[in-house]
């Protein structure tokens, strides 16, 4: 399964993404973020989608659809939105559903990776 992870704001949220990447077995890793997030070290091969979170939500959603559609090959993705704001979450989830691709939420807990 492909992992799509948002890299934005939120204290400790990048460590959540790093843990999902390091402990999971993903067919592909797709990271979404602004330019400052390009410095994130996934520790594994990953593709980065550069976006501007300051644009209007509908514009952001449309950009995400365009950029994600060419990268996602499966019929569903594992999604991490531990990082980011509500606006960013809504745009990303809406984009994935409109591609269309199924969404399964994953998080890293003390017990390991869990599907929510």
Residue pairs with C-beta under 8 A, 6 or more apart in sequence:
1 26
1 27
1 74
1 76
1 77
1 78
1 104
2 26
2 27
2 28
2 29
2 30
2 72
2 73
2 74
2 77
2 78
3 20
3 21
3 24
3 26
3 28
3 29
3 30
3 77
3 78
3 79
3 80
3 106
4 30
4 32
4 68
4 72
4 77
4 78
4 79
4 80
4 92
4 96
5 17
5 20
5 21
5 29
5 30
5 31
5 32
5 79
5 80
5 83
6 17
6 32
6 33
6 80
6 81
6 82
6 83
6 84
6 88
6 89
6 92
7 13
7 14
7 17
7 31
7 32
7 33
7 37
7 40
7 83
7 84
8 33
8 34
8 37
8 53
8 83
8 84
8 85
8 88
9 83
9 84
9 85
10 82
10 83
10 84
13 82
13 83
13 84
14 40
14 83
16 80
16 82
16 83
16 107
16 108
17 31
17 40
17 80
17 82
17 83
18 40
18 41
18 42
18 43
19 108
19 113
20 78
20 80
20 106
20 107
20 108
20 113
21 29
21 42
21 43
21 44
21 46
22 43
22 44
23 108
23 112
23 113
24 78
24 106
24 113
26 44
26 78
27 74
28 47
28 71
28 73
29 42
29 44
29 45
29 46
29 47
30 46
30 47
30 49
30 68
30 71
30 72
30 77
31 37
31 40
31 42
31 46
31 47
31 48
31 49
32 48
32 49
32 51
32 64
32 68
32 92
33 40
33 48
33 49
33 50
33 51
34 50
34 51
34 52
34 53
35 50
37 48
38 48
38 50
47 71
49 64
49 67
49 68
49 71
51 60
51 63
51 64
51 67
52 60
52 63
53 60
53 84
53 85
53 87
53 88
55 63
57 87
57 90
57 91
60 87
60 88
60 91
61 90
61 91
61 92
61 94
61 95
61 98
62 95
64 91
64 92
64 95
64 96
65 95
65 98
65 99
68 95
68 96
68 99
69 99
72 99
72 101
74 101
75 101
75 102
76 101
76 102
76 103
76 104
77 96
77 101
77 102
77 103
77 104
78 104
78 105
78 106
78 115
79 92
79 93
79 96
79 103
79 104
79 105
79 106
80 105
80 106
80 107
81 88
81 89
81 92
81 93
81 105
82 107
84 92
93 103
96 103
97 103
104 115
105 115
105 116
106 113
106 114
106 115
106 116
107 113
107 114
107 116
108 114
